[in-house]
Amino acid sequence: MSARILFITDGSPSSMAAAETAIEFASFKNAILHVVFILDQGWRNLLGDE
């Protein structure tokens, strides 16, 4: 059975640092790495004065 890792990211700086760790871990374990990118557009119309 092959190992699998699911990594979910939003592209933030902290998630990019976590991505490096996920890549290293997947390489170390010879695992399949699946990545899901979350694009949150719910905030795009907020101006900040609501």
PQR file of N, CA, C, O and H, with PARSE charges and radii, in Angstrom:
ATOM      1  N   MET A   1       0.842  -1.174   0.000 -0.4000 1.5000
ATOM      2  CA  MET A   1       0.000   0.000   0.000 -0.0000 2.0000
ATOM      3  C   MET A   1       0.891   1.243   0.000  0.5500 1.7000
ATOM      4  O   MET A   1       1.794   1.368   0.828 -0.5500 1.4000
ATOM      5  N   SER A   2       0.637   2.139  -0.914 -0.4000 1.5000
ATOM      6  CA  SER A   2       1.448   3.357  -0.982 -0.0000 2.0000
ATOM      7  C   SER A   2       0.850   4.432  -0.068  0.5500 1.7000
ATOM      8  O   SER A   2      -0.366   4.543   0.086 -0.5500 1.4000
ATOM      9  H   SER A   2      -0.096   2.038  -1.586  0.4000 1.0000
ATOM     10  N   ALA A   3       1.739   5.209   0.526 -0.4000 1.5000
ATOM     11  CA  ALA A   3       1.307   6.297   1.403 -0.0000 2.0000
ATOM     12  C   ALA A   3       0.790   7.453   0.571  0.5500 1.7000
ATOM     13  O   ALA A   3       1.259   7.701  -0.540 -0.5500 1.4000
ATOM     14  H   ALA A   3       2.727   5.119   0.401  0.4000 1.0000
ATOM     15  N   ARG A   4      -0.178   8.151   1.123 -0.4000 1.5000
ATOM     16  CA  ARG A   4      -0.747   9.318   0.449 -0.0000 2.0000
ATOM     17  C   ARG A   4      -0.841  10.460   1.440  0.5500 1.7000
ATOM     18  O   ARG A   4      -1.158  10.259   2.612 -0.5500 1.4000
ATOM     19  H   ARG A   4      -0.560   7.949   2.025  0.4000 1.0000
ATOM     20  N   ILE A   5      -0.564  11.651   0.960 -0.4000 1.5000
ATOM     21  CA  ILE A   5      -0.654  12.848   1.781 -0.0000 2.0000
ATOM     22  C   ILE A   5      -1.550  13.837   1.060  0.5500 1.7000
ATOM     23  O   ILE A   5      -1.393  14.074  -0.138 -0.5500 1.4000
ATOM     24  H   ILE A   5      -0.306  11.813   0.008  0.4000 1.0000
ATOM     25  N   LEU A   6      -2.490  14.412   1.794 -0.4000 1.5000
ATOM     26  CA  LEU A   6      -3.356  15.452   1.257 -0.0000 2.0000
ATOM     27  C   LEU A   6      -2.944  16.770   1.890  0.5500 1.7000
ATOM     28  O   LEU A   6      -2.988  16.922   3.110 -0.5500 1.4000
ATOM     29  H   LEU A   6      -2.618  14.219   2.767  0.4000 1.0000
ATOM     30  N   PHE A   7      -2.549  17.709   1.065 -0.4000 1.5000
ATOM     31  CA  PHE A   7      -2.144  19.032   1.535 -0.0000 2.0000
ATOM     32  C   PHE A   7      -3.125  20.050   0.983  0.5500 1.7000
ATOM     33  O   PHE A   7      -3.350  20.118  -0.225 -0.5500 1.4000
ATOM     34  H   PHE A   7      -2.513  17.586   0.074  0.4000 1.0000
ATOM     35  N   ILE A   8      -3.712  20.844   1.880 -0.4000 1.5000
ATOM     36  CA  ILE A   8      -4.678  21.869   1.485 -0.0000 2.0000
ATOM     37  C   ILE A   8      -4.054  23.226   1.740  0.5500 1.7000
ATOM     38  O   ILE A   8      -3.532  23.475   2.827 -0.5500 1.4000
ATOM     39  H   ILE A   8      -3.530  20.788   2.862  0.4000 1.0000
ATOM     40  N   THR A   9      -4.100  24.110   0.747 -0.4000 1.5000
ATOM     41  CA  THR A   9      -3.434  25.400   0.857 -0.0000 2.0000
ATOM     42  C   THR A   9      -4.317  26.525   0.324  0.5500 1.7000
ATOM     43  O   THR A   9      -5.213  26.313  -0.493 -0.5500 1.4000
ATOM     44  H   THR A   9      -4.524  23.908  -0.136  0.4000 1.0000
ATOM     45  N   ASP A  10      -4.034  27.720   0.815 -0.4000 1.5000
ATOM     46  CA  ASP A  10      -4.695  28.912   0.286 -0.0000 2.0000
ATOM     47  C   ASP A  10      -3.681  29.871  -0.323  0.5500 1.7000
ATOM     48  O   ASP A  10      -4.042  30.968  -0.748 -0.5500 1.4000
ATOM     49  H   ASP A  10      -3.306  27.892   1.479  0.4000 1.0000
ATOM     50  N   GLY A  11      -2.426  29.468  -0.369 -0.4000 1.5000
ATOM     51  CA  GLY A  11      -1.388  30.296  -0.965 -0.0000 2.0000
ATOM     52  C   GLY A  11      -0.790  31.334  -0.031  0.5500 1.7000
ATOM     53  O   GLY A  11       0.049  32.131  -0.449 -0.5500 1.4000
ATOM     54  H   GLY A  11      -2.133  28.576  -0.024  0.4000 1.0000
ATOM     55  N   SER A  12      -1.208  31.336   1.225 -0.4000 1.5000
ATOM     56  CA  SER A  12      -0.667  32.298   2.187 -0.0000 2.0000
ATOM     57  C   SER A  12       0.788  31.959   2.499  0.5500 1.7000
ATOM     58  O   SER A  12       1.218  30.829   2.269 -0.5500 1.4000
ATOM     59  H   SER A  12      -1.890  30.688   1.565  0.4000 1.0000
ATOM     60  N   PRO A  13       1.544  32.912   3.014 -0.5600 1.5000
ATOM     61  CA  PRO A  13       2.950  32.636   3.337  0.2800 2.0000
ATOM     62  C   PRO A  13       3.136  31.467   4.296  0.5500 1.7000
ATOM     63  O   PRO A  13       4.058  30.669   4.126 -0.5500 1.4000
ATOM     64  N   SER A  14       2.270  31.358   5.302 -0.4000 1.5000
ATOM     65  CA  SER A  14       2.410  30.247   6.244 -0.0000 2.0000
ATOM     66  C   SER A  14       2.090  28.906   5.589  0.5500 1.7000
ATOM     67  O   SER A  14       2.722  27.899   5.909 -0.5500 1.4000
ATOM     68  H   SER A  14       1.521  32.007   5.440  0.4000 1.0000
ATOM     69  N   SER A  15       1.127  28.878   4.685 -0.4000 1.5000
ATOM     70  CA  SER A  15       0.814  27.621   4.010 -0.0000 2.0000
ATOM     71  C   SER A  15       1.905  27.233   3.014  0.5500 1.7000
ATOM     72  O   SER A  15       2.107  26.049   2.742 -0.5500 1.4000
ATOM     73  H   SER A  15       0.614  29.696   4.424  0.4000 1.0000
ATOM     74  N   MET A  16       2.608  28.226   2.470 -0.4000 1.5000
ATOM     75  CA  MET A  16       3.716  27.914   1.567 -0.0000 2.0000
ATOM     76  C   MET A  16       4.876  27.279   2.336  0.5500 1.7000
ATOM     77  O   MET A  16       5.561  26.396   1.819 -0.5500 1.4000
ATOM     78  H   MET A  16       2.444  29.187   2.691  0.4000 1.0000
ATOM     79  N   ALA A  17       5.093  27.732   3.574 -0.4000 1.5000
ATOM     80  CA  ALA A  17       6.113  27.108   4.414 -0.0000 2.0000
ATOM     81  C   ALA A  17       5.703  25.679   4.751  0.5500 1.7000
ATOM     82  O   ALA A  17       6.541  24.776   4.772 -0.5500 1.4000
ATOM     83  H   ALA A  17       4.537  28.449   3.994  0.4000 1.0000
ATOM     84  N   ALA A  18       4.425  25.476   5.012 -0.4000 1.5000
ATOM     85  CA  ALA A  18       3.923  24.133   5.292 -0.0000 2.0000
ATOM     86  C   ALA A  18       4.029  23.238   4.051  0.5500 1.7000
ATOM     87  O   ALA A  18       4.233  22.029   4.168 -0.5500 1.4000
ATOM     88  H   ALA A  18       3.745  26.209   4.995  0.4000 1.0000
ATOM     89  N   ALA A  19       3.891  23.833   2.875 -0.4000 1.5000
ATOM     90  CA  ALA A  19       4.007  23.067   1.629 -0.0000 2.0000
ATOM     91  C   ALA A  19       5.402  22.483   1.482  0.5500 1.7000
ATOM     92  O   ALA A  19       5.559  21.342   1.048 -0.5500 1.4000
ATOM     93  H   ALA A  19       3.725  24.814   2.779  0.4000 1.0000
ATOM     94  N   GLU A  20       6.413  23.260   1.844 -0.4000 1.5000
ATOM     95  CA  GLU A  20       7.787  22.751   1.776 -0.0000 2.0000
ATOM     96  C   GLU A  20       7.951  21.533   2.674  0.5500 1.7000
ATOM     97  O   GLU A  20       8.602  20.559   2.296 -0.5500 1.4000
ATOM     98  H   GLU A  20       6.285  24.187   2.197  0.4000 1.0000
ATOM     99  N   THR A  21       7.360  21.589   3.864 -0.4000 1.5000
ATOM    100  CA  THR A  21       7.422  20.459   4.784 -0.0000 2.0000
ATOM    101  C   THR A  21       6.684  19.261   4.212  0.5500 1.7000
ATOM    102  O   THR A  21       7.171  18.133   4.303 -0.5500 1.4000
ATOM    103  H   THR A  21       6.831  22.380   4.171  0.4000 1.0000
ATOM    104  N   ALA A  22       5.516  19.490   3.625 -0.4000 1.5000
ATOM    105  CA  ALA A  22       4.738  18.401   3.033 -0.0000 2.0000
ATOM    106  C   ALA A  22       5.503  17.741   1.887  0.5500 1.7000
ATOM    107  O   ALA A  22       5.481  16.518   1.751 -0.5500 1.4000
ATOM    108  H   ALA A  22       5.121  20.406   3.552  0.4000 1.0000
ATOM    109  N   ILE A  23       6.168  18.533   1.075 -0.4000 1.5000
ATOM    110  CA  ILE A  23       6.948  17.996  -0.044 -0.0000 2.0000
ATOM    111  C   ILE A  23       8.114  17.160   0.475  0.5500 1.7000
ATOM    112  O   ILE A  23       8.373  16.064  -0.022 -0.5500 1.4000
ATOM    113  H   ILE A  23       6.186  19.527   1.186  0.4000 1.0000
ATOM    114  N   GLU A  24       8.808  17.683   1.471 -0.4000 1.5000
ATOM    115  CA  GLU A  24       9.931  16.939   2.049 -0.0000 2.0000
ATOM    116  C   GLU A  24       9.464  15.626   2.677  0.5500 1.7000
ATOM    117  O   GLU A  24      10.099  14.586   2.501 -0.5500 1.4000
ATOM    118  H   GLU A  24       8.598  18.574   1.875  0.4000 1.0000
ATOM    119  N   PHE A  25       8.356  15.682   3.408 -0.4000 1.5000
ATOM    120  CA  PHE A  25       7.832  14.485   4.065 -0.0000 2.0000
ATOM    121  C   PHE A  25       7.382  13.447   3.041  0.5500 1.7000
ATOM    122  O   PHE A  25       7.642  12.255   3.205 -0.5500 1.4000
ATOM    123  H   PHE A  25       7.841  16.527   3.551  0.4000 1.0000
ATOM    124  N   ALA A  26       6.707  13.900   1.984 -0.4000 1.5000
ATOM    125  CA  ALA A  26       6.263  12.979   0.940 -0.0000 2.0000
ATOM    126  C   ALA A  26       7.457  12.329   0.256  0.5500 1.7000
ATOM    127  O   ALA A  26       7.431  11.140  -0.061 -0.5500 1.4000
ATOM    128  H   ALA A  26       6.496  14.868   1.851  0.4000 1.0000
ATOM    129  N   SER A  27       8.495  13.110   0.035 -0.4000 1.5000
ATOM    130  CA  SER A  27       9.703  12.567  -0.577 -0.0000 2.0000
ATOM    131  C   SER A  27      10.367  11.544   0.337  0.5500 1.7000
ATOM    132  O   SER A  27      10.797  10.486  -0.121 -0.5500 1.4000
ATOM    133  H   SER A  27       8.516  14.076   0.292  0.4000 1.0000
ATOM    134  N   PHE A  28      10.451  11.860   1.635 -0.4000 1.5000
ATOM    135  CA  PHE A  28      11.068  10.968   2.617 -0.0000 2.0000
ATOM    136  C   PHE A  28      10.306   9.649   2.722  0.5500 1.7000
ATOM    137  O   PHE A  28      10.913   8.583   2.821 -0.5500 1.4000
ATOM    138  H   PHE A  28      10.101  12.720   2.007  0.4000 1.0000
ATOM    139  N   LYS A  29       8.979   9.724   2.701 -0.4000 1.5000
ATOM    140  CA  LYS A  29       8.133   8.533   2.832 -0.0000 2.0000
ATOM    141  C   LYS A  29       7.812   7.883   1.486  0.5500 1.7000
ATOM    142  O   LYS A  29       7.128   6.861   1.438 -0.5500 1.4000
ATOM    143  H   LYS A  29       8.486  10.591   2.620  0.4000 1.0000
ATOM    144  N   ASN A  30       8.304   8.474   0.392 -0.4000 1.5000
ATOM    145  CA  ASN A  30       7.983   7.994  -0.952 -0.0000 2.0000
ATOM    146  C   ASN A  30       6.469   7.916  -1.129  0.5500 1.7000
ATOM    147  O   ASN A  30       5.932   6.922  -1.617 -0.5500 1.4000
ATOM    148  H   ASN A  30       8.859   9.304   0.431  0.4000 1.0000
ATOM    149  N   ALA A  31       5.798   8.988  -0.721 -0.4000 1.5000
ATOM    150  CA  ALA A  31       4.337   9.038  -0.728 -0.0000 2.0000
ATOM    151  C   ALA A  31       3.831   9.866  -1.894  0.5500 1.7000
ATOM    152  O   ALA A  31       4.544  10.699  -2.454 -0.5500 1.4000
ATOM    153  H   ALA A  31       6.234   9.796  -0.325  0.4000 1.0000
ATOM    154  N   ILE A  32       2.595   9.614  -2.239 -0.4000 1.5000
ATOM    155  CA  ILE A  32       1.904  10.422  -3.249 -0.0000 2.0000
ATOM    156  C   ILE A  32       1.367  11.663  -2.549  0.5500 1.7000
ATOM    157  O   ILE A  32       0.697  11.564  -1.521 -0.5500 1.4000
ATOM    158  H   ILE A  32       2.016   8.937  -1.785  0.4000 1.0000
ATOM    159  N   LEU A  33       1.664  12.827  -3.109 -0.4000 1.5000
ATOM    160  CA  LEU A  33       1.221  14.094  -2.516 -0.0000 2.0000
ATOM    161  C   LEU A  33       0.118  14.687  -3.382  0.5500 1.7000
ATOM    162  O   LEU A  33       0.326  14.995  -4.556 -0.5500 1.4000
ATOM    163  H   LEU A  33       2.208  12.907  -3.944  0.4000 1.0000
ATOM    164  N   HIS A  34      -1.054  14.842  -2.782 -0.4000 1.5000
ATOM    165  CA  HIS A  34      -2.179  15.496  -3.447 -0.0000 2.0000
ATOM    166  C   HIS A  34      -2.313  16.887  -2.848  0.5500 1.7000
ATOM    167  O   HIS A  34      -2.232  17.050  -1.631 -0.5500 1.4000
ATOM    168  H   HIS A  34      -1.223  14.592  -1.829  0.4000 1.0000
ATOM    169  N   VAL A  35      -2.518  17.892  -3.694 -0.4000 1.5000
ATOM    170  CA  VAL A  35      -2.629  19.271  -3.225 -0.0000 2.0000
ATOM    171  C   VAL A  35      -3.967  19.837  -3.681  0.5500 1.7000
ATOM    172  O   VAL A  35      -4.356  19.709  -4.842 -0.5500 1.4000
ATOM    173  H   VAL A  35      -2.584  17.760  -4.683  0.4000 1.0000
ATOM    174  N   VAL A  36      -4.662  20.469  -2.730 -0.4000 1.5000
ATOM    175  CA  VAL A  36      -5.917  21.158  -3.026 -0.0000 2.0000
ATOM    176  C   VAL A  36      -5.697  22.636  -2.722  0.5500 1.7000
ATOM    177  O   VAL A  36      -5.293  22.995  -1.616 -0.5500 1.4000
ATOM    178  H   VAL A  36      -4.346  20.573  -1.787  0.4000 1.0000
ATOM    179  N   PHE A  37      -5.960  23.478  -3.694 -0.4000 1.5000
ATOM    180  CA  PHE A  37      -5.811  24.924  -3.517 -0.0000 2.0000
ATOM    181  C   PHE A  37      -7.190  25.525  -3.292  0.5500 1.7000
ATOM    182  O   PHE A  37      -8.087  25.363  -4.119 -0.5500 1.4000
ATOM    183  H   PHE A  37      -6.288  23.187  -4.593  0.4000 1.0000
ATOM    184  N   ILE A  38      -7.357  26.218  -2.174 -0.4000 1.5000
ATOM    185  CA  ILE A  38      -8.626  26.849  -1.830 -0.0000 2.0000
ATOM    186  C   ILE A  38      -8.569  28.308  -2.254  0.5500 1.7000
ATOM    187  O   ILE A  38      -7.694  29.057  -1.820 -0.5500 1.4000
ATOM    188  H   ILE A  38      -6.628  26.350  -1.502  0.4000 1.0000
ATOM    189  N   LEU A  39      -9.487  28.696  -3.083 -0.4000 1.5000
ATOM    190  CA  LEU A  39      -9.588  30.084  -3.528 -0.0000 2.0000
ATOM    191  C   LEU A  39     -10.847  30.667  -2.913  0.5500 1.7000
ATOM    192  O   LEU A  39     -11.956  30.404  -3.380 -0.5500 1.4000
ATOM    193  H   LEU A  39     -10.198  28.087  -3.435  0.4000 1.0000
ATOM    194  N   ASP A  40     -10.674  31.459  -1.866 -0.4000 1.5000
ATOM    195  CA  ASP A  40     -11.796  32.050  -1.150 -0.0000 2.0000
ATOM    196  C   ASP A  40     -12.115  33.412  -1.754  0.5500 1.7000
ATOM    197  O   ASP A  40     -11.407  34.391  -1.513 -0.5500 1.4000
ATOM    198  H   ASP A  40      -9.774  31.673  -1.486  0.4000 1.0000
ATOM    199  N   GLN A  41     -13.173  33.463  -2.529 -0.4000 1.5000
ATOM    200  CA  GLN A  41     -13.562  34.730  -3.151 -0.0000 2.0000
ATOM    201  C   GLN A  41     -14.663  35.424  -2.370  0.5500 1.7000
ATOM    202  O   GLN A  41     -15.189  36.445  -2.814 -0.5500 1.4000
ATOM    203  H   GLN A  41     -13.747  32.669  -2.724  0.4000 1.0000
ATOM    204  N   GLY A  42     -15.017  34.882  -1.212 -0.4000 1.5000
ATOM    205  CA  GLY A  42     -16.065  35.484  -0.407 -0.0000 2.0000
ATOM    206  C   GLY A  42     -15.698  36.843   0.141  0.5500 1.7000
ATOM    207  O   GLY A  42     -16.583  37.625   0.489 -0.5500 1.4000
ATOM    208  H   GLY A  42     -14.590  34.053  -0.851  0.4000 1.0000
ATOM    209  N   TRP A  43     -14.412  37.147   0.226 -0.4000 1.5000
ATOM    210  CA  TRP A  43     -13.945  38.409   0.773 -0.0000 2.0000
ATOM    211  C   TRP A  43     -13.660  39.457  -0.294  0.5500 1.7000
ATOM    212  O   TRP A  43     -13.367  40.603   0.050 -0.5500 1.4000
ATOM    213  H   TRP A  43     -13.693  36.512  -0.056  0.4000 1.0000
ATOM    214  N   ARG A  44     -13.733  39.115  -1.545 -0.4000 1.5000
ATOM    215  CA  ARG A  44     -13.266  40.035  -2.597 -0.0000 2.0000
ATOM    216  C   ARG A  44     -14.087  41.315  -2.706  0.5500 1.7000
ATOM    217  O   ARG A  44     -13.567  42.329  -3.172 -0.5500 1.4000
ATOM    218  H   ARG A  44     -13.971  38.185  -1.824  0.4000 1.0000
ATOM    219  N   ASN A  45     -15.354  41.301  -2.291 -0.4000 1.5000
ATOM    220  CA  ASN A  45     -16.187  42.498  -2.423 -0.0000 2.0000
ATOM    221  C   ASN A  45     -16.257  43.330  -1.143  0.5500 1.7000
ATOM    222  O   ASN A  45     -16.950  44.346  -1.109 -0.5500 1.4000
ATOM    223  H   ASN A  45     -15.776  40.477  -1.913  0.4000 1.0000
ATOM    224  N   LEU A  46     -15.557  42.918  -0.104 -0.4000 1.5000
ATOM    225  CA  LEU A  46     -15.561  43.679   1.143 -0.0000 2.0000
ATOM    226  C   LEU A  46     -14.555  44.814   1.053  0.5500 1.7000
ATOM    227  O   LEU A  46     -13.431  44.629   0.587 -0.5500 1.4000
ATOM    228  H   LEU A  46     -14.994  42.092  -0.131  0.4000 1.0000
ATOM    229  N   LEU A  47     -14.966  45.969   1.496 -0.4000 1.5000
ATOM    230  CA  LEU A  47     -14.106  47.154   1.433 -0.0000 2.0000
ATOM    231  C   LEU A  47     -13.367  47.403   2.736  0.5500 1.7000
ATOM    232  O   LEU A  47     -12.380  48.138   2.759 -0.5500 1.4000
ATOM    233  H   LEU A  47     -15.879  46.120   1.875  0.4000 1.0000
ATOM    234  N   GLY A  48     -13.836  46.799   3.823 -0.4000 1.5000
ATOM    235  CA  GLY A  48     -13.207  46.987   5.112 -0.0000 2.0000
ATOM    236  C   GLY A  48     -13.946  47.951   6.021  0.5500 1.7000
ATOM    237  O   GLY A  48     -13.598  48.097   7.193 -0.5500 1.4000
ATOM    238  H   GLY A  48     -14.639  46.202   3.805  0.4000 1.0000
ATOM    239  N   ASP A  49     -14.966  48.610   5.487 -0.4000 1.5000
ATOM    240  CA  ASP A  49     -15.729  49.560   6.315 -0.0000 2.0000
ATOM    241  C   ASP A  49     -17.130  49.044   6.615  0.5500 1.7000
ATOM    242  O   ASP A  49     -17.999  49.805   7.041 -0.5500 1.4000
ATOM    243  H   ASP A  49     -15.249  48.492   4.535  0.4000 1.0000
ATOM    244  N   GLU A  50     -17.349  47.747   6.392 -0.4000 1.5000
ATOM    245  CA  GLU A  50     -18.662  47.179   6.651 -0.0000 2.0000
ATOM    246  C   GLU A  50     -18.867  47.155   8.120  0.5500 1.7000
ATOM    247  O   GLU A  50     -19.916  46.714   8.589 -0.5500 1.4000
ATOM    248  H   GLU A  50     -16.643  47.129   6.046  0.4000 1.0000
TER
END
